[in-house]
Structures are given as structure tokens and as C-alpha cells.
Amino acid sequence: MIVEQAMKPTPLTVSPGMKVREAVSLMAKSNVGSLLVLKDKKLVGIITERDVLRKVVLKALDPGKTSIVDIMSRNPITISKSSSLEEAVQKLSKNKIKKLPVVENGELIGIITDTDIVSHQPHMIRALTRQIEYKEIAKAKKKVKPFMYLSLLLSVLLIISVLTFARLLRPLAQNNLITQETMALIFGYTVFLTLLSTMTVILIYTALIRKK
């Protein structure tokens, strides 16, 4: 199935100069969450409820004096009417959006949403879910792989440090320069410090990964 078969052919549109208050009233009246912005019959932007919340309400701007052009998202991602629903799903998933204006030869002819796709092709929800799952798995792999290498490297360094220290202490103990108890105490303390350093590095690395 192609986009033309699932899209809504007459999306609500507004002009860039319309005030936000009027746009919000139109969205509420029409029970929609977004409006497409046209200038000279060309698609120039999209305004959503989220735009209003983030750019007007949270900034305490006057919706009666603020124009749509001041808060709209410019150059919205579009799709053609001949594109497949699979392509539409990929665009929605990749860009983390819920709707796509349908443009043909520079002219707005419709809009398609994730709900439209699922209602026409129920199996597409599985495709959309898989797209999201694959992305999450890929992200997890990127984080886990270097972590595994780091853990392996630290483990090797720990073993080398312990063996080296034991080799240095053994002659001292054999020549009675230090007692077996002192050697065991120093050896245990060294292992503890090495493990503590290793855990510190791992914790710091984990914290840095979570910030990304």
C-alpha cells in the first residue's frame, strides 16, 4: 500500500502571520494536535501542541501577540504520495515524529500519521516496533562493547599487578626479611587497592556513558 491510499487529503493549514491563540483554538475545535503552515501555497512549517507549550507557555509569552512564524518548526520532513507505507514508517521512526505532510511537485496534498498507517495496515505496527527495538539494541551494543573491552583490560592489568607484586615479595619472605604474615598483609592490601582502582574506573566510565 502507498501513502496516497492512507493519507488524509485535506489537512488543516494556517498562515505564518496567524496568532498562536487563534491557532490553539483551531486545534482544539478540530481535535487535532498540529497545523501545517502555508505561505503562497508552499509548505513552510508545522506548529504542534508541543511547540505552543515549550515556546509560548513555558516562556510566558502572550499567545494573542505571538505569531505562528515565531514558534513553528521550519522545513518539516515530508513524503510523496507514491511512497510506500514502509518508507513512511521508516521516516517516522528515524525522525521520532508522528505525522508526515504529503507533498507532490512542491504542493501540499495531504498528511499521514502513525495512526493512519496502523489503521490501514495493522501489521505495520510490528514493523514500527521492530524499528524502535533495533535502534535500542544498536545503542546498547555501542555502549556494552567498549565496556567489555575496558573490563577485560582492567582484569588483565589486575592479574599482572598481583603476580608481579607476589614475585617481588617472595624473595624477601624466603630470606626472612619480612614475615609471612607481613607479606600476606601487604599482598592483601595491594589487591584491595587494585580492585578499588578498577571499580572506580568502571564507575566513572559508566557515568560518562549514561550522559551521552
Long-range contacts (C-beta under 8 A, 24 or more apart in sequence): 1-84, 1-85, 1-120, 1-121, 2-81, 2-82, 2-83, 2-84, 2-85, 3-79, 3-80, 3-81, 3-82, 3-83, 3-84, 3-85, 3-87, 3-88, 3-100, 3-102, 3-110, 3-112, 4-81, 4-82, 4-102, 4-110, 5-120, 6-85, 6-112, 6-116, 6-117, 6-119, 6-120, 6-121, 7-81, 7-102, 7-109, 7-110, 7-111, 7-112, 7-116, 8-110, 8-111, 8-112, 8-113, 8-116, 9-109, 9-110, 10-110, 11-36, 11-101, 11-108, 11-110, 11-111, 12-36, 13-37, 13-38, 13-108, 14-38, 14-47, 14-68, 15-39, 15-68, 16-44, 16-45, 16-67, 16-68, 16-69, 16-72, 17-67, 17-68, 17-69, 18-67, 18-68, 19-63, 19-64, 19-65, 19-66, 19-67, 19-68, 20-47, 20-52, 20-56, 20-61, 20-63, 20-64, 20-66, 20-67, 20-68, 20-71, 21-63, 21-64, 23-47, 23-52, 23-68, 24-52, 24-63, 34-99, 35-68, 36-76, 36-101, 36-108, 36-111, 37-68, 37-69, 37-72, 38-108, 41-107, 41-108, 42-106, 42-107, 42-108, 43-76, 43-78, 43-101, 43-103, 43-108, 44-72, 44-74, 44-75, 45-69, 45-72, 45-73, 45-74, 45-75, 45-76, 46-72, 46-73, 46-76, 46-101, 47-71, 47-72, 47-73, 48-73, 76-101, 78-102, 78-103, 79-103, 79-112, 80-104, 81-109, 81-110, 85-117, 85-120, 85-121, 85-124, 86-124, 86-127, 88-112, 88-117, 89-114, 89-117, 89-124, 89-127, 89-128, 89-131, 90-131, 92-117, 92-128, 93-128, 93-131, 93-132, 93-135, 94-131, 143-209, 147-202, 147-205, 147-206, 147-209, 150-201, 150-202, 150-205, 151-202, 154-198, 154-201, 154-202, 155-198, 157-198, 158-194, 158-195, 158-198, 161-190, 161-194, 162-187, 162-190, 162-191, 162-194, 165-190
